[in-house]
Each structure stands twice: as C-alpha cells, then as structure tokens.
Amino acid sequence: MAPASAIDRGRLAEELRRIVDPRFVIADAETAKPYECDGLAIISQQPMMVVLPGTVDEVRAVVRLCHRHGVKLVARGAGTGLSAGATPHPEGVLLSLARLDRVLELDKAARTARVQPGVTNLAISQAAKPLGLYYGPDPSSQIACTIGGNVAENSGGVHCLKYGLTVHNVMAVELVTVDGELVSLGGLGLDSAGYDMMALITGSEGLLGIVVEATVKLLPLPEVAQVVVAGYATLRQAGDAVQQIIAEGIIPAGLEMMDGPAIRAAEAFAQAGYPTEAAALLLCEVDGSREEVADQLARVEAVMGRTAPISLRVSRNEAERQLLWKGRKSAFPAVGRISPDYYCMDGTIPRAELSNVLEHIAALSEEYGLAVANVFHAGDGNLHPLILFDAGVPGQIEKTEEFGGRILELCVEAGGCITGEHGVGLEKIRQMAAQFGDDEITQFHAVKAAFDPAGTLNPGKGVPLLRQCQEYRALRGGGF
Amino acid sequence: MRHIIDQIRTAAEARRPLDIRGGGSKAGILGRAATGEALDITGHRGIVTYRPSELVLTARAGTPLTEIEAALAENDQALSFEPPHFGTGATLGGTLACNLSGPARPWGGSFRDMVLGVRLINGKGEYLRFGGQVMKNVAGYDLSRLQAGALGTLGVVGEISLKVLPAPRSTLTLTEAVDQAGAIRRMNELAGRPVPLSAAAWVDGRLYLRFSGPVPAELAGGKVLDGSDAFWADLREQRLAFFAGDEPLWRLSVASTAPPLLNGAATLIDWGGSQRWIRGGDLATMAAAASAAGGHATLFKGGDRTAEVRQSPPPALAALHQRLKASFDPAGIFNPGRLYGWM
C-alpha cells in the first residue's frame, strides 16, 4: 500500500507550478470540475488537483515529484472512456496528457506515424490521408478519444475483425515509469527484444506506466469499400447469417448488428433508410482493391440472399455507404435522444451464443422494468447492450447498475468476458471476481507490483483486492 | 497436468531449474544454452475445442503443429502466421514460446497477434487462466500475449486459445531480378498500396512477391514462379541454400525500410523488409546495426550459445524484465538463462 501523502496540498500545488506553467495547475474545485468523471458520468469524484504538463520532461518531473511524496496519480486522455478508468482519486493528482497533442512524424514509405499521446484517433488518419494511409482501429469516439487512451484501453472499433485492435496496430511507445524513468518499448520491427512489453502495456489502464509517445502502424487506404445492409424478421436469422458469412471464408472489414429498438432509434436520428419493421439489421462491409471487392461482394450477397432477409441493400457509392454507416455509428447518441440516460455495457461472447444471450437479456429487461437496445460488433462477438434509464428517478441508477452487472455475468457464463474494449476501470471491478479466481488476481497484483510497488498509479482501478472478490462471491451465494 | 504441477512445486521448493521441453524441434536455436531438470510437456496434447464458425481453436501445448494444421485444413482454415516447424516434432506450445511466424507475418500477423488466451502454470505451481476464447477481451492485464517469445521463462503454458482464419483461396507469386536496395524499395512501395500482397522476400538477387488475390494490373505481365508453395515453404523452414552451413545465423528484426545493413554481408530479406537474415558476425556489430535500424538482433542459430545471443535492453528496462520474471517465477526455476544470461 502506498504511504499516506507526506506533502500538504498547498505545498504540492506550489511545487507543481515550478514544473508546469502555473496556468495548467488546477487546484480549485470549480475549474477542476470537468475532470471529475470520464464518459461514464454516473461515477464521479473531485480530484485533489489537476495538472496538464506541456512536455515529456514536465510529465517526468511531475511523476517524480508525486513518486517522492507518495502522491497518487491518475493519467487521463480525452476522458471518453466508458469504464470510469480515468475517474480522479480524491487524494491524488489527475495528470492530463491533452496538451501533448502533436503528430511528430509521418513516414510514408515505412507506413508509420509517431505521435504524442494527446493526438486524437481520427487526427492520425486525417494526417495520414494525403499519403494514402490511415490508422486502423476506429472506436465510436474516434473524433475525441486520444491514442494514449486507446493504448491504455486496447480500444477496438467496427473494423477489428479484419484489421485488429490497438494491440495489433501500435508498434512502439515511450513509457514513463512510476519513478519518472523513460523506457522505450517495442520498436520499428515487427517484434520486440525480450518480453513483449507492448502486449502487457496495451490495455493496462494506466496502472503500469504513462504513455508519452506512440508509434503506430498505418494501413493503405482501400481502393474501394462497399457495405451490404440486410434486415431480418428475427435476431436468430441475423445471427445465423453472420455464421454463414464466416463459414464462406470471408473476413469482412466490418460486420455489425443492431436489434429492433436500436434500428428505430438510429433511423429516427440519421434517416439512413433502415427497415424499421426489422427485428435485426446486419451491416457487412468489404474493402480492398476493385477486383477483390467485386469478388467478395458477390459472395456476401449470395450468402445473405440465402438467409431470407426482409430487405437487402448494397451501397452504390461512397455517399450512400457513409449514410448507411451513419445510422450505426450514431446509435449511442440516437438512443440518448429517446431516453433521459443510457448505460452502455461491453461484454464479449462466442458468436454462436448470441441468440441465447439476447433472449436472456430480454428476460432481465422485463425483470428490472428497464428497456434495452442492443448494438453488436457481430464479427468479433462484442455486445453493447444499452440500458435505458432515468437518473432523475430515485433508485434507477442502482437498479441499472445491478442489471448491467447481471449482463456481464451472463456473458461470462456464455463463455465470454466482462469487457471487450471498454476496460474494467472502477465500473467492472466487482465483476472481475466472476471472470477470475484468487490465484489469477494475485498474479495480476504481482505484475502490478513489478512496475509500481507502492501502487500509486491509478489506484483502485482494473484489479480488485482479494477481499473485494470474496465479498462479491459471498454476495452472489458462492456461485462463482 | 497433475504430475507437471507436482514437478514444478517440488522444483520451486528446492529452487532447482527446470528445462521445459516440447518436441525438441527448436532445441539449440533461438535461446541460450541452459541446463535444468527436463520438464516434458509433449504428453499434454490434443485439440480441446475447435469451432470453425467462431474462428477459434483451443489446444493443449504439447499438440503437434501438424495435427492442428490438418484439422484446420479440413475446414479450409489455417494459422495466418504460417509458423515454421523446423522439424517433425514442433508443438503449439513451443511455437508460442518462440513466437515464430513465416513469410505472411506482415499481413497475416504473428502468433502473438492471434493469441486469445492461455492456461499457464506459474512458479508457485498455480494453474491460471488468462484471456479467453473470444476475439476481444480487455479484463485484466494481457498475460497471454506476454508468453509469446518469452521462451518459457515466465511459466509453463498448458493450453492455448487462438484466432484462426480462412486459408487463402489461391495465390500467385511473381519474381524478378533486382538488387537489395531496389528490392527493399519495391516491397515497401507495394505494401503501401491496397493490393492483396501476402509475402515479400529477396533471395539471392531476386525479389519474390506473393499475392493472395487479384494481382495489380501493372504487374500482370510479370514472371510467374512455378512451384511457389514449395519456395515459400523452403524459405519458412530455412531449407534454402542461404541457410545451410555452420556459420552463425543472425536475425535482425528492423524497420521494413531500413537500407541494406552491414555492407556486403550475406543477407536474405523476408517479411517485406522487416526481417533480415545475415550470416557471420558478432553480437556487438549486429546489435549496433539493428538498433540503428529501429530494431533488435538475435543469434538465431549456431555461434557461441553460452554467451548472450540477443541484445540486452537498457538498465531501466532490464530491471523491469527481472521484476516481471520474478512476479511469475519467484524461485527462478523456469528456463533460467535461456532468454538472457542475467535472467
């Protein structure tokens, strides 16, 4: 356990202002307010202090200062995360990397970009576009989310089945360790010397170190991309269609599914021309050279034609493709319009379990009296049920969280996991005990201690204490 | 599995090193010479589950690679990273420990990229389960992928779940005579365009380009290589003339665009420029060349295997390696000295 902070608040602010431009050390509650939560607003906490360093050297000096005094440290990117992974600690410094926002280098021949952690996901692709290249992973928040946060969460997106997750697309990082050392992990080759620290750091939720630079892989922009959109009368039919596309030997660039409530909310929002009478909608995108796309499209259409869709539409031009995707990509805000609040879950399941899991979620929806809309990265089994609730109604937040927890446990029982791309953070820390036993949790703590013996980096997130696991299991009647 | 766990617990109590062994196909290459009591995993074998429509296969570590590839082929699927076997005994676990991938690596990913989950016995003899059998999983640290390339120094992997992919329907290989610098330029130029390139190598003054789909129009008139499958298999399994003989074989994993390294050294290029095989030379020379090219060097085969065979990280990163190793293996019993002499 970390020693109690040996430095008082005023003194700490003073020392931080010697390192960083004083305008970027925020010690008053009002100015610090925007930092009290990330994208999961139902969990919030005032930070003791916020600091926004402007250089890597400043980051190192801030980290060294905190280390010297045993002050807890929470790193933050754009705060778009959905698992309360960037929630401040009441006795800690919130370290924002937002000012480190420069694209440092683009290498057309090697197809790489070297960027600072505060560069947004989309900005990388925009910078690479004139070179005919782009960055693969595309989380829904890509306009705002930063690459540093993407590395911390191992973010995905709608194109992961073919192009991989963050862990497959980041080649190297510069990492500031808890004592302020700077270490280079990975490299410009396709593997690392020694242990694969890149695999370990990616998705470590800011618990092992602070990423201050990343070198990412860029992909050639496909010559053409086309999307097929099919509506189905039942979810089971849509699920079967997914299995048949995969069985045909096709790896689509994107393979997404929405259920009836999600279709209707998205259609009302985006007017994409979705069939609102359908119980399920499937979007299947193929990309590559013109010849490849023509070939794959013919096969996808043939497969889908055999699955008895009630509607089938193929994008004929780029504008139509963008429109058809707009509905899917705006599904979350669209649901936000029809309900005062919504809570986005992030379980992963084997695709074959889809119908069973959705039926079970529907039953839970009845039980809790809370509606659900489902959005599904069907290609890689990542389910995003959106629970609709009203935070203004007393008790609904608690009920929603409990319902969400049940959905995650359901995913584990189906052979899946509690989080596919949003991370554990504070939000799912209790359900970690459903996924792992005490020995695994103990091994996680040992790995954490190898990087951060005093436990000052993002404390309380990601990995529960063994005591919390035991309490959780006792509460669940020893079911796990 | 019980007797393997017992052997590990006994060894941990006595702090007695173990030498983890699969089929022995990579014995004497890749790692340093290290001694210890033999721990044989070949008895722990067999495919546990394979659901082609999920694109996921789970198998025990001692399962022969040939058995896995045969099961996949029956469903027109394959290991996208085309792992080399280096002999008949190759196991899935050994291949993971070495993180070996073939010519498709830059496009098909590595073994590390395809790992979804492992079951692992740590140095306390606890049988742990990390990751899972689904494509995406960010619960807990990714201790599954960390096993790739760790040469068994963090634990004994008992079971592996990995992503599998459809086998390419057909391939075509083009070849032309070109010098090394020209080949590097061409490989990188093509890789930057949306073409279905799936391998690019330069061997003995010739460039070889494999396409797993329609060949770009301007290359359509190029010289087609007959018997290309045999060529790529010989490259992957190091059966080409370049790999013969006892001279030290170095593997330099570098930026794909790095210019020809070590002027005049006997070189073979694979992975679209990212993997350079070089004969002869010493660690200091190779490490300097690889570092300058953004990567690292390993003495893959031959040479003095009691000395260091790969370049060590700088002190702060080396210390992290040691602490990470100790977090899995506090008594230091798993393949000590195999990766680095100091660990």
Chai-1 contact restraints between the chains, C-beta under 6 A:
chainA,res_idxA,chainB,res_idxB,connection_type,confidence,min_distance_angstrom,max_distance_angstrom,comment,restraint_id
A,A109,B,N188,contact,1.0,0.0,6.0,A-B,restraint_1
A,A109,B,T257,contact,1.0,0.0,6.0,A-B,restraint_2
A,A110,B,A255,contact,1.0,0.0,6.0,A-B,restraint_3
A,A110,B,S256,contact,1.0,0.0,6.0,A-B,restraint_4
A,A110,B,T257,contact,1.0,0.0,6.0,A-B,restraint_5
A,R111,B,G192,contact,1.0,0.0,6.0,A-B,restraint_6
A,N154,B,V138,contact,1.0,0.0,6.0,A-B,restraint_7
A,G156,B,K136,contact,1.0,0.0,6.0,A-B,restraint_8
A,H168,B,D113,contact,1.0,0.0,6.0,A-B,restraint_9
A,E181,B,A316,contact,1.0,0.0,6.0,A-B,restraint_10
A,V183,B,A316,contact,1.0,0.0,6.0,A-B,restraint_11
A,V183,B,L317,contact,1.0,0.0,6.0,A-B,restraint_12
A,G187,B,G294,contact,1.0,0.0,6.0,A-B,restraint_13
A,G187,B,G295,contact,1.0,0.0,6.0,A-B,restraint_14
A,L188,B,A255,contact,1.0,0.0,6.0,A-B,restraint_15
A,L188,B,G294,contact,1.0,0.0,6.0,A-B,restraint_16
A,L188,B,G295,contact,1.0,0.0,6.0,A-B,restraint_17
A,G189,B,S253,contact,1.0,0.0,6.0,A-B,restraint_18
A,G189,B,V254,contact,1.0,0.0,6.0,A-B,restraint_19
A,G189,B,S274,contact,1.0,0.0,6.0,A-B,restraint_20
A,G189,B,G295,contact,1.0,0.0,6.0,A-B,restraint_21
A,L190,B,S274,contact,1.0,0.0,6.0,A-B,restraint_22
A,D191,B,S253,contact,1.0,0.0,6.0,A-B,restraint_23
A,A193,B,H296,contact,1.0,0.0,6.0,A-B,restraint_24
A,A193,B,R310,contact,1.0,0.0,6.0,A-B,restraint_25
A,A193,B,Q311,contact,1.0,0.0,6.0,A-B,restraint_26
A,G194,B,P313,contact,1.0,0.0,6.0,A-B,restraint_27
A,G194,B,H321,contact,1.0,0.0,6.0,A-B,restraint_28
A,Y195,B,A150,contact,1.0,0.0,6.0,A-B,restraint_29
A,Y195,B,H321,contact,1.0,0.0,6.0,A-B,restraint_30
A,D196,B,L146,contact,1.0,0.0,6.0,A-B,restraint_31
A,D196,B,A148,contact,1.0,0.0,6.0,A-B,restraint_32
A,D196,B,G149,contact,1.0,0.0,6.0,A-B,restraint_33
A,A199,B,D142,contact,1.0,0.0,6.0,A-B,restraint_34
A,A199,B,R145,contact,1.0,0.0,6.0,A-B,restraint_35
A,A199,B,L146,contact,1.0,0.0,6.0,A-B,restraint_36
A,L200,B,L146,contact,1.0,0.0,6.0,A-B,restraint_37
A,G203,B,V138,contact,1.0,0.0,6.0,A-B,restraint_38
A,G203,B,D142,contact,1.0,0.0,6.0,A-B,restraint_39
A,S204,B,Y141,contact,1.0,0.0,6.0,A-B,restraint_40
A,P220,B,G192,contact,1.0,0.0,6.0,A-B,restraint_41
A,P220,B,R193,contact,1.0,0.0,6.0,A-B,restraint_42
A,P220,B,P194,contact,1.0,0.0,6.0,A-B,restraint_43
A,P222,B,P194,contact,1.0,0.0,6.0,A-B,restraint_44
A,E223,B,P194,contact,1.0,0.0,6.0,A-B,restraint_45
A,Q243,B,S53,contact,1.0,0.0,6.0,A-B,restraint_46
A,I246,B,S53,contact,1.0,0.0,6.0,A-B,restraint_47
A,A247,B,S53,contact,1.0,0.0,6.0,A-B,restraint_48
A,G249,B,D76,contact,1.0,0.0,6.0,A-B,restraint_49
A,G249,B,P166,contact,1.0,0.0,6.0,A-B,restraint_50
A,G288,B,P194,contact,1.0,0.0,6.0,A-B,restraint_51
A,S289,B,P194,contact,1.0,0.0,6.0,A-B,restraint_52
A,E291,B,P214,contact,1.0,0.0,6.0,A-B,restraint_53
A,E292,B,G213,contact,1.0,0.0,6.0,A-B,restraint_54
A,T348,B,V134,contact,1.0,0.0,6.0,A-B,restraint_55
A,T348,B,K136,contact,1.0,0.0,6.0,A-B,restraint_56
A,P350,B,E54,contact,1.0,0.0,6.0,A-B,restraint_57
A,R351,B,E54,contact,1.0,0.0,6.0,A-B,restraint_58
A,D380,B,M135,contact,1.0,0.0,6.0,A-B,restraint_59
A,D380,B,K136,contact,1.0,0.0,6.0,A-B,restraint_60
A,G381,B,V134,contact,1.0,0.0,6.0,A-B,restraint_61
A,G381,B,M135,contact,1.0,0.0,6.0,A-B,restraint_62
A,N382,B,K136,contact,1.0,0.0,6.0,A-B,restraint_63
A,G416,B,V134,contact,1.0,0.0,6.0,A-B,restraint_64
A,C417,B,G132,contact,1.0,0.0,6.0,A-B,restraint_65
A,C417,B,V134,contact,1.0,0.0,6.0,A-B,restraint_66
A,C417,B,N137,contact,1.0,0.0,6.0,A-B,restraint_67
A,C417,B,A139,contact,1.0,0.0,6.0,A-B,restraint_68
A,I418,B,A139,contact,1.0,0.0,6.0,A-B,restraint_69
A,T419,B,V138,contact,1.0,0.0,6.0,A-B,restraint_70
A,T419,B,A139,contact,1.0,0.0,6.0,A-B,restraint_71
A,G420,B,K136,contact,1.0,0.0,6.0,A-B,restraint_72
A,E421,B,K136,contact,1.0,0.0,6.0,A-B,restraint_73
A,G423,B,V138,contact,1.0,0.0,6.0,A-B,restraint_74
A,V424,B,A139,contact,1.0,0.0,6.0,A-B,restraint_75
A,Q435,B,A139,contact,1.0,0.0,6.0,A-B,restraint_76
A,D439,B,E126,contact,1.0,0.0,6.0,A-B,restraint_77
A,D439,B,L128,contact,1.0,0.0,6.0,A-B,restraint_78
A,E440,B,L128,contact,1.0,0.0,6.0,A-B,restraint_79
A,Q443,B,L128,contact,1.0,0.0,6.0,A-B,restraint_80
A,F444,B,G140,contact,1.0,0.0,6.0,A-B,restraint_81
A,F444,B,Y141,contact,1.0,0.0,6.0,A-B,restraint_82
A,A446,B,S327,contact,1.0,0.0,6.0,A-B,restraint_83
A,V447,B,Y141,contact,1.0,0.0,6.0,A-B,restraint_84
A,V447,B,S327,contact,1.0,0.0,6.0,A-B,restraint_85
A,A450,B,R323,contact,1.0,0.0,6.0,A-B,restraint_86
A,A450,B,L324,contact,1.0,0.0,6.0,A-B,restraint_87
A,A450,B,S327,contact,1.0,0.0,6.0,A-B,restraint_88
